[in-house]
Amino acid sequence: MKKCPRPSAFHFPTPASSDQEALGAAIKEAMGMLDSAQKPVVIADVELIRFKLQKTFAGFLDNTGYPYATMMLGKSVPSEHHPQFIGQATFTY
């Protein structure tokens, strides 16, 4: 019986860098849309956890004062006791 070789450590690929110009343009456009909205609401989801952006998102909420809702997988991002939390968004198709 032939033995299987012991697996080596997995090396995560280096993340691709962002196009800073395109990122800046996207942020500027999004902020313009939020600033011109009559009743802006931000929706938070699991990507905030995946990319470790919970503190950044909380700072964004504190700086803007925008209310936010979460999707099912984004519950507790940040705490549902946050003063700007308005509930869980549910979409029906």
C-alpha positions in Angstrom: 0.0 0.0 0.0 1.4 3.4 -1.1 1.3 6.2 1.5 -0.1 9.5 0.6 2.3 12.4 1.0 1.7 14.7 4.0 0.0 17.9 2.7 2.0 21.1 3.0 0.7 24.2 4.6 -1.8 26.1 2.5 -0.5 29.5 1.4 -3.3 32.0 0.9 -3.0 34.0 -2.4 -1.9 37.7 -2.1 -5.0 39.8 -2.4 -5.2 41.9 -5.5 -4.7 45.6 -4.9 -7.6 48.0 -5.6 -7.6 50.6 -8.3 -7.5 53.6 -6.0 -8.8 56.0 -8.7 -11.9 53.8 -9.4 -12.4 53.2 -5.7 -12.3 56.9 -4.9 -14.8 57.6 -7.7 -17.2 54.9 -6.5 -17.0 56.2 -2.9 -17.6 59.8 -4.1 -20.6 58.7 -6.2 -22.1 56.6 -3.3 -21.7 59.4 -0.9 -23.3 61.8 -3.3 -26.3 59.5 -3.7 -26.6 59.2 0.1 -26.2 62.9 0.7 -28.9 63.8 -1.9 -31.4 61.1 -0.7 -34.5 62.3 1.2 -34.4 59.4 3.7 -31.1 57.5 3.3 -30.7 54.0 4.8 -27.6 51.9 4.8 -27.9 48.1 4.5 -25.3 46.0 6.3 -24.5 42.3 5.5 -22.1 39.5 6.1 -19.4 41.1 3.9 -18.6 43.5 6.8 -17.6 40.4 8.9 -15.7 38.7 6.0 -13.6 41.7 5.3 -13.2 42.7 9.0 -15.0 46.1 8.5 -17.2 46.1 11.5 -15.3 49.0 13.2 -15.1 51.0 10.0 -18.8 50.6 9.4 -19.6 51.7 13.0 -17.4 54.7 12.5 -19.2 55.5 9.2 -22.6 55.3 11.0 -21.3 57.5 13.8 -19.9 60.1 11.4 -23.0 60.2 9.1 -25.9 59.5 11.4 -27.5 57.3 8.8 -29.9 54.6 10.0 -29.1 51.1 9.0 -30.7 47.7 8.6 -29.1 44.3 8.3 -29.7 41.3 6.1 -30.2 37.9 7.6 -26.5 37.0 7.6 -25.4 40.4 8.7 -27.3 40.3 12.0 -25.2 41.8 14.8 -23.0 43.9 12.4 -22.8 46.1 14.5 -24.9 45.4 17.5 -28.6 45.5 17.1 -28.6 47.8 20.2 -26.9 50.5 18.2 -29.1 53.7 18.3 -29.3 53.9 14.5 -30.4 50.3 14.0 -33.9 50.1 12.4 -34.3 46.4 11.9 -33.6 43.5 9.6 -34.3 44.0 5.9 -36.3 41.3 4.2 -36.8 41.0 0.5 -39.5 38.9 -1.2 -39.2 38.1 -4.9 
